[in-house]
Amino acid sequence: MALVKCAGCGAEIHLVGQTQCGCGSVVRRCVDCSNYDAGQAYCKSLLTEVDPREAVTPSVLSVSASCPRYHYLSNAA
């Protein structure tokens, strides 16, 4: 089970089963996903462009928030 750091408050969150942190931040960010190409602002898994701002600070309606193909980069900052 992957633990990710919340971008909002820094808390460690279990990636499986949680999409939001207690502080309200969305746990799954495109910039932390191996399927996201930041240089092209593109999700290789979903074959769609993702705005760089949304990739860093997603909302609950963002493509990453409930993405079934999300794969966390364990070395992401």
mmCIF file of the N, C-alpha and C atoms, coordinates in Angstrom:
data_MODEL
# 
_entry.id   MODEL 
# 
loop_
_atom_site.group_PDB 
_atom_site.id 
_atom_site.type_symbol 
_atom_site.label_atom_id 
_atom_site.label_alt_id 
_atom_site.label_comp_id 
_atom_site.label_asym_id 
_atom_site.label_entity_id 
_atom_site.label_seq_id 
_atom_site.pdbx_PDB_ins_code 
_atom_site.Cartn_x 
_atom_site.Cartn_y 
_atom_site.Cartn_z 
_atom_site.occupancy 
_atom_site.B_iso_or_equiv 
_atom_site.pdbx_formal_charge 
_atom_site.auth_seq_id 
_atom_site.auth_comp_id 
_atom_site.auth_asym_id 
_atom_site.auth_atom_id 
_atom_site.pdbx_PDB_model_num 
ATOM 1   N N  . MET A 1 1  ? 0.845   -1.178 0.000   1.00 0.00 ? 1  MET A N  1 
ATOM 2   C CA . MET A 1 1  ? 0.000   0.000  0.000   1.00 0.00 ? 1  MET A CA 1 
ATOM 3   C C  . MET A 1 1  ? 0.894   1.245  0.000   1.00 0.00 ? 1  MET A C  1 
ATOM 4   N N  . ALA A 1 2  ? 0.738   2.087  -0.991  1.00 0.00 ? 2  ALA A N  1 
ATOM 5   C CA . ALA A 1 2  ? 1.588   3.266  -1.134  1.00 0.00 ? 2  ALA A CA 1 
ATOM 6   C C  . ALA A 1 2  ? 1.162   4.387  -0.186  1.00 0.00 ? 2  ALA A C  1 
ATOM 7   N N  . LEU A 1 3  ? 2.153   4.994  0.423   1.00 0.00 ? 3  LEU A N  1 
ATOM 8   C CA . LEU A 1 3  ? 1.934   6.193  1.225   1.00 0.00 ? 3  LEU A CA 1 
ATOM 9   C C  . LEU A 1 3  ? 2.415   7.376  0.409   1.00 0.00 ? 3  LEU A C  1 
ATOM 10  N N  . VAL A 1 4  ? 1.593   8.411  0.318   1.00 0.00 ? 4  VAL A N  1 
ATOM 11  C CA . VAL A 1 4  ? 1.976   9.625  -0.399  1.00 0.00 ? 4  VAL A CA 1 
ATOM 12  C C  . VAL A 1 4  ? 1.918   10.802 0.557   1.00 0.00 ? 4  VAL A C  1 
ATOM 13  N N  . LYS A 1 5  ? 2.730   11.812 0.278   1.00 0.00 ? 5  LYS A N  1 
ATOM 14  C CA . LYS A 1 5  ? 2.692   13.029 1.080   1.00 0.00 ? 5  LYS A CA 1 
ATOM 15  C C  . LYS A 1 5  ? 1.666   13.977 0.493   1.00 0.00 ? 5  LYS A C  1 
ATOM 16  N N  . CYS A 1 6  ? 0.783   14.460 1.345   1.00 0.00 ? 6  CYS A N  1 
ATOM 17  C CA . CYS A 1 6  ? -0.218  15.430 0.921   1.00 0.00 ? 6  CYS A CA 1 
ATOM 18  C C  . CYS A 1 6  ? 0.487   16.723 0.520   1.00 0.00 ? 6  CYS A C  1 
ATOM 19  N N  . ALA A 1 7  ? 0.148   17.235 -0.650  1.00 0.00 ? 7  ALA A N  1 
ATOM 20  C CA . ALA A 1 7  ? 0.760   18.478 -1.126  1.00 0.00 ? 7  ALA A CA 1 
ATOM 21  C C  . ALA A 1 7  ? 0.284   19.679 -0.313  1.00 0.00 ? 7  ALA A C  1 
ATOM 22  N N  . GLY A 1 8  ? -0.872  19.551 0.320   1.00 0.00 ? 8  GLY A N  1 
ATOM 23  C CA . GLY A 1 8  ? -1.419  20.667 1.090   1.00 0.00 ? 8  GLY A CA 1 
ATOM 24  C C  . GLY A 1 8  ? -0.800  20.836 2.458   1.00 0.00 ? 8  GLY A C  1 
ATOM 25  N N  . CYS A 1 9  ? -0.701  19.730 3.221   1.00 0.00 ? 9  CYS A N  1 
ATOM 26  C CA . CYS A 1 9  ? -0.233  19.840 4.607   1.00 0.00 ? 9  CYS A CA 1 
ATOM 27  C C  . CYS A 1 9  ? 0.955   18.951 4.938   1.00 0.00 ? 9  CYS A C  1 
ATOM 28  N N  . GLY A 1 10 ? 1.327   18.045 4.011   1.00 0.00 ? 10 GLY A N  1 
ATOM 29  C CA . GLY A 1 10 ? 2.477   17.181 4.238   1.00 0.00 ? 10 GLY A CA 1 
ATOM 30  C C  . GLY A 1 10 ? 2.179   15.884 4.960   1.00 0.00 ? 10 GLY A C  1 
ATOM 31  N N  . ALA A 1 11 ? 0.920   15.661 5.324   1.00 0.00 ? 11 ALA A N  1 
ATOM 32  C CA . ALA A 1 11 ? 0.547   14.422 6.016   1.00 0.00 ? 11 ALA A CA 1 
ATOM 33  C C  . ALA A 1 11 ? 0.736   13.229 5.098   1.00 0.00 ? 11 ALA A C  1 
ATOM 34  N N  . GLU A 1 12 ? 1.067   12.062 5.675   1.00 0.00 ? 12 GLU A N  1 
ATOM 35  C CA . GLU A 1 12 ? 1.192   10.846 4.879   1.00 0.00 ? 12 GLU A CA 1 
ATOM 36  C C  . GLU A 1 12 ? -0.186  10.199 4.754   1.00 0.00 ? 12 GLU A C  1 
ATOM 37  N N  . ILE A 1 13 ? -0.585  9.920  3.524   1.00 0.00 ? 13 ILE A N  1 
ATOM 38  C CA . ILE A 1 13 ? -1.910  9.405  3.208   1.00 0.00 ? 13 ILE A CA 1 
ATOM 39  C C  . ILE A 1 13 ? -1.758  8.081  2.484   1.00 0.00 ? 13 ILE A C  1 
ATOM 40  N N  . HIS A 1 14 ? -2.618  7.118  2.798   1.00 0.00 ? 14 HIS A N  1 
ATOM 41  C CA . HIS A 1 14 ? -2.647  5.854  2.058   1.00 0.00 ? 14 HIS A CA 1 
ATOM 42  C C  . HIS A 1 14 ? -3.306  6.118  0.712   1.00 0.00 ? 14 HIS A C  1 
ATOM 43  N N  . LEU A 1 15 ? -2.585  5.867  -0.362  1.00 0.00 ? 15 LEU A N  1 
ATOM 44  C CA . LEU A 1 15 ? -3.085  6.159  -1.704  1.00 0.00 ? 15 LEU A CA 1 
ATOM 45  C C  . LEU A 1 15 ? -4.300  5.311  -2.049  1.00 0.00 ? 15 LEU A C  1 
ATOM 46  N N  . VAL A 1 16 ? -4.289  4.058  -1.623  1.00 0.00 ? 16 VAL A N  1 
ATOM 47  C CA . VAL A 1 16 ? -5.413  3.172  -1.924  1.00 0.00 ? 16 VAL A CA 1 
ATOM 48  C C  . VAL A 1 16 ? -6.583  3.546  -1.020  1.00 0.00 ? 16 VAL A C  1 
ATOM 49  N N  . GLY A 1 17 ? -7.704  3.882  -1.617  1.00 0.00 ? 17 GLY A N  1 
ATOM 50  C CA . GLY A 1 17 ? -8.905  4.167  -0.843  1.00 0.00 ? 17 GLY A CA 1 
ATOM 51  C C  . GLY A 1 17 ? -9.113  5.613  -0.451  1.00 0.00 ? 17 GLY A C  1 
ATOM 52  N N  . GLN A 1 18 ? -8.115  6.462  -0.567  1.00 0.00 ? 18 GLN A N  1 
ATOM 53  C CA . GLN A 1 18 ? -8.282  7.867  -0.220  1.00 0.00 ? 18 GLN A CA 1 
ATOM 54  C C  . GLN A 1 18 ? -7.978  8.734  -1.416  1.00 0.00 ? 18 GLN A C  1 
ATOM 55  N N  . THR A 1 19 ? -8.858  9.674  -1.702  1.00 0.00 ? 19 THR A N  1 
ATOM 56  C CA . THR A 1 19 ? -8.626  10.605 -2.797  1.00 0.00 ? 19 THR A CA 1 
ATOM 57  C C  . THR A 1 19 ? -8.389  12.011 -2.284  1.00 0.00 ? 19 THR A C  1 
ATOM 58  N N  . GLN A 1 20 ? -8.762  12.260 -1.011  1.00 0.00 ? 20 GLN A N  1 
ATOM 59  C CA . GLN A 1 20 ? -8.577  13.575 -0.424  1.00 0.00 ? 20 GLN A CA 1 
ATOM 60  C C  . GLN A 1 20 ? -7.954  13.466 0.950   1.00 0.00 ? 20 GLN A C  1 
ATOM 61  N N  . CYS A 1 21 ? -7.177  14.471 1.298   1.00 0.00 ? 21 CYS A N  1 
ATOM 62  C CA . CYS A 1 21 ? -6.560  14.567 2.617   1.00 0.00 ? 21 CYS A CA 1 
ATOM 63  C C  . CYS A 1 21 ? -7.534  15.294 3.550   1.00 0.00 ? 21 CYS A C  1 
ATOM 64  N N  . GLY A 1 22 ? -7.315  15.180 4.832   1.00 0.00 ? 22 GLY A N  1 
ATOM 65  C CA . GLY A 1 22 ? -8.139  15.877 5.808   1.00 0.00 ? 22 GLY A CA 1 
ATOM 66  C C  . GLY A 1 22 ? -8.104  17.387 5.652   1.00 0.00 ? 22 GLY A C  1 
ATOM 67  N N  . CYS A 1 23 ? -7.026  17.922 5.060   1.00 0.00 ? 23 CYS A N  1 
ATOM 68  C CA . CYS A 1 23 ? -6.917  19.368 4.855   1.00 0.00 ? 23 CYS A CA 1 
ATOM 69  C C  . CYS A 1 23 ? -7.699  19.829 3.622   1.00 0.00 ? 23 CYS A C  1 
ATOM 70  N N  . GLY A 1 24 ? -8.236  18.871 2.847   1.00 0.00 ? 24 GLY A N  1 
ATOM 71  C CA . GLY A 1 24 ? -9.020  19.212 1.662   1.00 0.00 ? 24 GLY A CA 1 
ATOM 72  C C  . GLY A 1 24 ? -8.280  19.070 0.348   1.00 0.00 ? 24 GLY A C  1 
ATOM 73  N N  . SER A 1 25 ? -6.975  18.831 0.398   1.00 0.00 ? 25 SER A N  1 
ATOM 74  C CA . SER A 1 25 ? -6.196  18.679 -0.833  1.00 0.00 ? 25 SER A CA 1 
ATOM 75  C C  . SER A 1 25 ? -6.467  17.331 -1.491  1.00 0.00 ? 25 SER A C  1 
ATOM 76  N N  . VAL A 1 26 ? -6.457  17.326 -2.827  1.00 0.00 ? 26 VAL A N  1 
ATOM 77  C CA . VAL A 1 26 ? -6.595  16.086 -3.578  1.00 0.00 ? 26 VAL A CA 1 
ATOM 78  C C  . VAL A 1 26 ? -5.267  15.346 -3.504  1.00 0.00 ? 26 VAL A C  1 
ATOM 79  N N  . VAL A 1 27 ? -5.315  14.064 -3.155  1.00 0.00 ? 27 VAL A N  1 
ATOM 80  C CA . VAL A 1 27 ? -4.103  13.270 -2.954  1.00 0.00 ? 27 VAL A CA 1 
ATOM 81  C C  . VAL A 1 27 ? -3.425  12.934 -4.280  1.00 0.00 ? 27 VAL A C  1 
ATOM 82  N N  . ARG A 1 28 ? -4.186  12.597 -5.277  1.00 0.00 ? 28 ARG A N  1 
ATOM 83  C CA . ARG A 1 28 ? -3.609  12.175 -6.555  1.00 0.00 ? 28 ARG A CA 1 
ATOM 84  C C  . ARG A 1 28 ? -3.358  13.374 -7.459  1.00 0.00 ? 28 ARG A C  1 
ATOM 85  N N  . ARG A 1 29 ? -2.071  13.730 -7.593  1.00 0.00 ? 29 ARG A N  1 
ATOM 86  C CA . ARG A 1 29 ? -1.674  14.828 -8.466  1.00 0.00 ? 29 ARG A CA 1 
ATOM 87  C C  . ARG A 1 29 ? -0.964  14.250 -9.677  1.00 0.00 ? 29 ARG A C  1 
ATOM 88  N N  . CYS A 1 30 ? -1.233  14.778 -10.856 1.00 0.00 ? 30 CYS A N  1 
ATOM 89  C CA . CYS A 1 30 ? -0.581  14.282 -12.071 1.00 0.00 ? 30 CYS A CA 1 
ATOM 90  C C  . CYS A 1 30 ? 0.940   14.369 -11.975 1.00 0.00 ? 30 CYS A C  1 
ATOM 91  N N  . VAL A 1 31 ? 1.466   15.424 -11.365 1.00 0.00 ? 31 VAL A N  1 
ATOM 92  C CA . VAL A 1 31 ? 2.921   15.568 -11.284 1.00 0.00 ? 31 VAL A CA 1 
ATOM 93  C C  . VAL A 1 31 ? 3.570   14.455 -10.474 1.00 0.00 ? 31 VAL A C  1 
ATOM 94  N N  . ASP A 1 32 ? 2.810   13.729 -9.682  1.00 0.00 ? 32 ASP A N  1 
ATOM 95  C CA . ASP A 1 32 ? 3.332   12.619 -8.889  1.00 0.00 ? 32 ASP A CA 1 
ATOM 96  C C  . ASP A 1 32 ? 3.072   11.265 -9.543  1.00 0.00 ? 32 ASP A C  1 
ATOM 97  N N  . CYS A 1 33 ? 2.532   11.263 -10.748 1.00 0.00 ? 33 CYS A N  1 
ATOM 98  C CA . CYS A 1 33 ? 2.136   10.026 -11.429 1.00 0.00 ? 33 CYS A CA 1 
ATOM 99  C C  . CYS A 1 33 ? 3.114   9.693  -12.562 1.00 0.00 ? 33 CYS A C  1 
ATOM 100 N N  . SER A 1 34 ? 3.467   8.420  -12.672 1.00 0.00 ? 34 SER A N  1 
ATOM 101 C CA . SER A 1 34 ? 4.398   7.991  -13.716 1.00 0.00 ? 34 SER A CA 1 
ATOM 102 C C  . SER A 1 34 ? 3.808   8.096  -15.117 1.00 0.00 ? 34 SER A C  1 
ATOM 103 N N  . ASN A 1 35 ? 2.503   8.241  -15.230 1.00 0.00 ? 35 ASN A N  1 
ATOM 104 C CA . ASN A 1 35 ? 1.862   8.351  -16.546 1.00 0.00 ? 35 ASN A CA 1 
ATOM 105 C C  . ASN A 1 35 ? 1.849   9.787  -17.082 1.00 0.00 ? 35 ASN A C  1 
ATOM 106 N N  . TYR A 1 36 ? 2.262   10.739 -16.261 1.00 0.00 ? 36 TYR A N  1 
ATOM 107 C CA . TYR A 1 36 ? 2.201   12.147 -16.662 1.00 0.00 ? 36 TYR A CA 1 
ATOM 108 C C  . TYR A 1 36 ? 3.524   12.618 -17.243 1.00 0.00 ? 36 TYR A C  1 
ATOM 109 N N  . ASP A 1 37 ? 3.469   13.218 -18.407 1.00 0.00 ? 37 ASP A N  1 
ATOM 110 C CA . ASP A 1 37 ? 4.636   13.805 -19.058 1.00 0.00 ? 37 ASP A CA 1 
ATOM 111 C C  . ASP A 1 37 ? 4.549   15.316 -18.855 1.00 0.00 ? 37 ASP A C  1 
ATOM 112 N N  . ALA A 1 38 ? 5.317   15.823 -17.895 1.00 0.00 ? 38 ALA A N  1 
ATOM 113 C CA . ALA A 1 38 ? 5.252   17.242 -17.545 1.00 0.00 ? 38 ALA A CA 1 
ATOM 114 C C  . ALA A 1 38 ? 5.703   18.137 -18.697 1.00 0.00 ? 38 ALA A C  1 
ATOM 115 N N  . GLY A 1 39 ? 6.680   17.691 -19.468 1.00 0.00 ? 39 GLY A N  1 
ATOM 116 C CA . GLY A 1 39 ? 7.174   18.480 -20.598 1.00 0.00 ? 39 GLY A CA 1 
ATOM 117 C C  . GLY A 1 39 ? 6.112   18.718 -21.660 1.00 0.00 ? 39 GLY A C  1 
ATOM 118 N N  . GLN A 1 40 ? 5.253   17.745 -21.849 1.00 0.00 ? 40 GLN A N  1 
ATOM 119 C CA . GLN A 1 40 ? 4.183   17.842 -22.840 1.00 0.00 ? 40 GLN A CA 1 
ATOM 120 C C  . GLN A 1 40 ? 2.832   18.181 -22.201 1.00 0.00 ? 40 GLN A C  1 
ATOM 121 N N  . ALA A 1 41 ? 2.768   18.222 -20.868 1.00 0.00 ? 41 ALA A N  1 
ATOM 122 C CA . ALA A 1 41 ? 1.519   18.444 -20.116 1.00 0.00 ? 41 ALA A CA 1 
ATOM 123 C C  . ALA A 1 41 ? 0.457   17.452 -20.592 1.00 0.00 ? 41 ALA A C  1 
ATOM 124 N N  . TYR A 1 42 ? 0.847   16.167 -20.562 1.00 0.00 ? 42 TYR A N  1 
ATOM 125 C CA . TYR A 1 42 ? 0.023   15.127 -21.184 1.00 0.00 ? 42 TYR A CA 1 
ATOM 126 C C  . TYR A 1 42 ? 0.010   13.858 -20.335 1.00 0.00 ? 42 TYR A C  1 
ATOM 127 N N  . CYS A 1 43 ? -1.169  13.265 -20.189 1.00 0.00 ? 43 CYS A N  1 
ATOM 128 C CA . CYS A 1 43 ? -1.289  11.978 -19.505 1.00 0.00 ? 43 CYS A CA 1 
ATOM 129 C C  . CYS A 1 43 ? -1.216  10.875 -20.554 1.00 0.00 ? 43 CYS A C  1 
ATOM 130 N N  . LYS A 1 44 ? -0.145  10.086 -20.485 1.00 0.00 ? 44 LYS A N  1 
ATOM 131 C CA . LYS A 1 44 ? 0.075   9.021  -21.474 1.00 0.00 ? 44 LYS A CA 1 
ATOM 132 C C  . LYS A 1 44 ? -0.915  7.871  -21.301 1.00 0.00 ? 44 LYS A C  1 
ATOM 133 N N  . SER A 1 45 ? -1.435  7.692  -20.099 1.00 0.00 ? 45 SER A N  1 
ATOM 134 C CA . SER A 1 45 ? -2.364  6.604  -19.844 1.00 0.00 ? 45 SER A CA 1 
ATOM 135 C C  . SER A 1 45 ? -3.773  6.929  -20.328 1.00 0.00 ? 45 SER A C  1 
ATOM 136 N N  . LEU A 1 46 ? -4.225  8.149  -20.054 1.00 0.00 ? 46 LEU A N  1 
ATOM 137 C CA . LEU A 1 46 ? -5.577  8.550  -20.445 1.00 0.00 ? 46 LEU A CA 1 
ATOM 138 C C  . LEU A 1 46 ? -5.629  9.247  -21.799 1.00 0.00 ? 46 LEU A C  1 
ATOM 139 N N  . LEU A 1 47 ? -4.447  9.471  -22.400 1.00 0.00 ? 47 LEU A N  1 
ATOM 140 C CA . LEU A 1 47 ? -4.345  10.099 -23.722 1.00 0.00 ? 47 LEU A CA 1 
ATOM 141 C C  . LEU A 1 47 ? -5.054  11.454 -23.756 1.00 0.00 ? 47 LEU A C  1 
ATOM 142 N N  . THR A 1 48 ? -4.710  12.296 -22.780 1.00 0.00 ? 48 THR A N  1 
ATOM 143 C CA . THR A 1 48 ? -5.330  13.614 -22.708 1.00 0.00 ? 48 THR A CA 1 
ATOM 144 C C  . THR A 1 48 ? -4.351  14.642 -22.167 1.00 0.00 ? 48 THR A C  1 
ATOM 145 N N  . GLU A 1 49 ? -4.519  15.889 -22.601 1.00 0.00 ? 49 GLU A N  1 
ATOM 146 C CA . GLU A 1 49 ? -3.714  16.976 -22.074 1.00 0.00 ? 49 GLU A CA 1 
ATOM 147 C C  . GLU A 1 49 ? -4.207  17.323 -20.670 1.00 0.00 ? 49 GLU A C  1 
ATOM 148 N N  . VAL A 1 50 ? -3.267  17.709 -19.812 1.00 0.00 ? 50 VAL A N  1 
ATOM 149 C CA . VAL A 1 50 ? -3.593  18.128 -18.459 1.00 0.00 ? 50 VAL A CA 1 
ATOM 150 C C  . VAL A 1 50 ? -2.886  19.458 -18.215 1.00 0.00 ? 50 VAL A C  1 
ATOM 151 N N  . ASP A 1 51 ? -3.673  20.480 -17.904 1.00 0.00 ? 51 ASP A N  1 
ATOM 152 C CA . ASP A 1 51 ? -3.110  21.796 -17.628 1.00 0.00 ? 51 ASP A CA 1 
ATOM 153 C C  . ASP A 1 51 ? -2.079  21.686 -16.508 1.00 0.00 ? 51 ASP A C  1 
ATOM 154 N N  . PRO A 1 52 ? -0.899  22.284 -16.683 1.00 0.00 ? 52 PRO A N  1 
ATOM 155 C CA . PRO A 1 52 ? 0.146   22.183 -15.659 1.00 0.00 ? 52 PRO A CA 1 
ATOM 156 C C  . PRO A 1 52 ? -0.299  22.648 -14.273 1.00 0.00 ? 52 PRO A C  1 
ATOM 157 N N  . ARG A 1 53 ? -1.133  23.663 -14.202 1.00 0.00 ? 53 ARG A N  1 
ATOM 158 C CA . ARG A 1 53 ? -1.625  24.123 -12.891 1.00 0.00 ? 53 ARG A CA 1 
ATOM 159 C C  . ARG A 1 53 ? -2.494  23.063 -12.238 1.00 0.00 ? 53 ARG A C  1 
ATOM 160 N N  . GLU A 1 54 ? -3.329  22.406 -13.044 1.00 0.00 ? 54 GLU A N  1 
ATOM 161 C CA . GLU A 1 54 ? -4.184  21.335 -12.535 1.00 0.00 ? 54 GLU A CA 1 
ATOM 162 C C  . GLU A 1 54 ? -3.353  20.120 -12.141 1.00 0.00 ? 54 GLU A C  1 
ATOM 163 N N  . ALA A 1 55 ? -2.253  19.901 -12.835 1.00 0.00 ? 55 ALA A N  1 
ATOM 164 C CA . ALA A 1 55 ? -1.374  18.772 -12.522 1.00 0.00 ? 55 ALA A CA 1 
ATOM 165 C C  . ALA A 1 55 ? -0.734  18.924 -11.145 1.00 0.00 ? 55 ALA A C  1 
ATOM 166 N N  . VAL A 1 56 ? -0.470  20.165 -10.757 1.00 0.00 ? 56 VAL A N  1 
ATOM 167 C CA . VAL A 1 56 ? 0.164   20.449 -9.470  1.00 0.00 ? 56 VAL A CA 1 
ATOM 168 C C  . VAL A 1 56 ? -0.867  20.640 -8.361  1.00 0.00 ? 56 VAL A C  1 
ATOM 169 N N  . THR A 1 57 ? -1.965  21.324 -8.664  1.00 0.00 ? 57 THR A N  1 
ATOM 170 C CA . THR A 1 57 ? -2.997  21.616 -7.668  1.00 0.00 ? 57 THR A CA 1 
ATOM 171 C C  . THR A 1 57 ? -4.361  21.198 -8.211  1.00 0.00 ? 57 THR A C  1 
ATOM 172 N N  . PRO A 1 58 ? -4.657  19.899 -8.193  1.00 0.00 ? 58 PRO A N  1 
ATOM 173 C CA . PRO A 1 58 ? -5.929  19.424 -8.747  1.00 0.00 ? 58 PRO A CA 1 
ATOM 174 C C  . PRO A 1 58 ? -7.113  19.726 -7.831  1.00 0.00 ? 58 PRO A C  1 
ATOM 175 N N  . SER A 1 59 ? -8.281  19.771 -8.426  1.00 0.00 ? 59 SER A N  1 
ATOM 176 C CA . SER A 1 59 ? -9.522  19.887 -7.658  1.00 0.00 ? 59 SER A CA 1 
ATOM 177 C C  . SER A 1 59 ? -10.164 18.506 -7.620  1.00 0.00 ? 59 SER A C  1 
ATOM 178 N N  . VAL A 1 60 ? -11.248 18.354 -6.900  1.00 0.00 ? 60 VAL A N  1 
ATOM 179 C CA . VAL A 1 60 ? -11.926 17.052 -6.830  1.00 0.00 ? 60 VAL A CA 1 
ATOM 180 C C  . VAL A 1 60 ? -12.509 16.655 -8.183  1.00 0.00 ? 60 VAL A C  1 
ATOM 181 N N  . LEU A 1 61 ? -12.628 17.592 -9.107  1.00 0.00 ? 61 LEU A N  1 
ATOM 182 C CA . LEU A 1 61 ? -13.148 17.296 -10.447 1.00 0.00 ? 61 LEU A CA 1 
ATOM 183 C C  . LEU A 1 61 ? -12.035 17.045 -11.466 1.00 0.00 ? 61 LEU A C  1 
ATOM 184 N N  . SER A 1 62 ? -10.785 17.170 -11.049 1.00 0.00 ? 62 SER A N  1 
ATOM 185 C CA . SER A 1 62 ? -9.651  16.960 -11.952 1.00 0.00 ? 62 SER A CA 1 
ATOM 186 C C  . SER A 1 62 ? -9.546  15.507 -12.377 1.00 0.00 ? 62 SER A C  1 
ATOM 187 N N  . VAL A 1 63 ? -8.949  15.291 -13.540 1.00 0.00 ? 63 VAL A N  1 
ATOM 188 C CA . VAL A 1 63 ? -8.804  13.952 -14.103 1.00 0.00 ? 63 VAL A CA 1 
ATOM 189 C C  . VAL A 1 63 ? -8.023  13.023 -13.173 1.00 0.00 ? 63 VAL A C  1 
ATOM 190 N N  . SER A 1 64 ? -7.084  13.557 -12.429 1.00 0.00 ? 64 SER A N  1 
ATOM 191 C CA . SER A 1 64 ? -6.260  12.717 -11.549 1.00 0.00 ? 64 SER A CA 1 
ATOM 192 C C  . SER A 1 64 ? -6.973  12.291 -10.273 1.00 0.00 ? 64 SER A C  1 
ATOM 193 N N  . ALA A 1 65 ? -7.961  13.045 -9.843  1.00 0.00 ? 65 ALA A N  1 
ATOM 194 C CA . ALA A 1 65 ? -8.574  12.829 -8.526  1.00 0.00 ? 65 ALA A CA 1 
ATOM 195 C C  . ALA A 1 65 ? -9.081  11.408 -8.320  1.00 0.00 ? 65 ALA A C  1 
ATOM 196 N N  . SER A 1 66 ? -9.683  10.837 -9.334  1.00 0.00 ? 66 SER A N  1 
ATOM 197 C CA . SER A 1 66 ? -10.192 9.465  -9.201  1.00 0.00 ? 66 SER A CA 1 
ATOM 198 C C  . SER A 1 66 ? -9.731  8.576  -10.349 1.00 0.00 ? 66 SER A C  1 
ATOM 199 N N  . CYS A 1 67 ? -8.546  8.854  -10.863 1.00 0.00 ? 67 CYS A N  1 
ATOM 200 C CA . CYS A 1 67 ? -8.022  8.131  -12.024 1.00 0.00 ? 67 CYS A CA 1 
ATOM 201 C C  . CYS A 1 67 ? -7.754  6.654  -11.701 1.00 0.00 ? 67 CYS A C  1 
ATOM 202 N N  . PRO A 1 68 ? -8.358  5.745  -12.438 1.00 0.00 ? 68 PRO A N  1 
ATOM 203 C CA . PRO A 1 68 ? -8.157  4.315  -12.174 1.00 0.00 ? 68 PRO A CA 1 
ATOM 204 C C  . PRO A 1 68 ? -6.770  3.816  -12.574 1.00 0.00 ? 68 PRO A C  1 
ATOM 205 N N  . ARG A 1 69 ? -6.043  4.579  -13.391 1.00 0.00 ? 69 ARG A N  1 
ATOM 206 C CA . ARG A 1 69 ? -4.721  4.156  -13.860 1.00 0.00 ? 69 ARG A CA 1 
ATOM 207 C C  . ARG A 1 69 ? -3.595  4.928  -13.186 1.00 0.00 ? 69 ARG A C  1 
ATOM 208 N N  . TYR A 1 70 ? -3.912  5.594  -12.096 1.00 0.00 ? 70 TYR A N  1 
ATOM 209 C CA . TYR A 1 70 ? -2.920  6.409  -11.379 1.00 0.00 ? 70 TYR A CA 1 
ATOM 210 C C  . TYR A 1 70 ? -1.820  5.525  -10.814 1.00 0.00 ? 70 TYR A C  1 
ATOM 211 N N  . HIS A 1 71 ? -0.566  5.898  -11.080 1.00 0.00 ? 71 HIS A N  1 
ATOM 212 C CA . HIS A 1 71 ? 0.565   5.140  -10.563 1.00 0.00 ? 71 HIS A CA 1 
ATOM 213 C C  . HIS A 1 71 ? 1.554   6.114  -9.930  1.00 0.00 ? 71 HIS A C  1 
ATOM 214 N N  . TYR A 1 72 ? 1.588   6.124  -8.614  1.00 0.00 ? 72 TYR A N  1 
ATOM 215 C CA . TYR A 1 72 ? 2.402   7.067  -7.864  1.00 0.00 ? 72 TYR A CA 1 
ATOM 216 C C  . TYR A 1 72 ? 3.892   6.797  -8.035  1.00 0.00 ? 72 TYR A C  1 
ATOM 217 N N  . LEU A 1 73 ? 4.648   7.863  -8.266  1.00 0.00 ? 73 LEU A N  1 
ATOM 218 C CA . LEU A 1 73 ? 6.105   7.791  -8.319  1.00 0.00 ? 73 LEU A CA 1 
ATOM 219 C C  . LEU A 1 73 ? 6.607   7.869  -6.892  1.00 0.00 ? 73 LEU A C  1 
ATOM 220 N N  . SER A 1 74 ? 7.208   6.830  -6.399  1.00 0.00 ? 74 SER A N  1 
ATOM 221 C CA . SER A 1 74 ? 7.642   6.795  -5.002  1.00 0.00 ? 74 SER A CA 1 
ATOM 222 C C  . SER A 1 74 ? 8.715   7.830  -4.691  1.00 0.00 ? 74 SER A C  1 
ATOM 223 N N  . ASN A 1 75 ? 9.418   8.305  -5.700  1.00 0.00 ? 75 ASN A N  1 
ATOM 224 C CA . ASN A 1 75 ? 10.467  9.292  -5.470  1.00 0.00 ? 75 ASN A CA 1 
ATOM 225 C C  . ASN A 1 75 ? 10.020  10.714 -5.772  1.00 0.00 ? 75 ASN A C  1 
ATOM 226 N N  . ALA A 1 76 ? 8.710   10.923 -5.976  1.00 0.00 ? 76 ALA A N  1 
ATOM 227 C CA . ALA A 1 76 ? 8.195   12.253 -6.285  1.00 0.00 ? 76 ALA A CA 1 
ATOM 228 C C  . ALA A 1 76 ? 8.321   13.159 -5.060  1.00 0.00 ? 76 ALA A C  1 
ATOM 229 N N  . ALA A 1 77 ? 8.550   14.415 -5.317  1.00 0.00 ? 77 ALA A N  1 
ATOM 230 C CA . ALA A 1 77 ? 8.700   15.384 -4.218  1.00 0.00 ? 77 ALA A CA 1 
ATOM 231 C C  . ALA A 1 77 ? 7.367   15.954 -3.804  1.00 0.00 ? 77 ALA A C  1 
# 
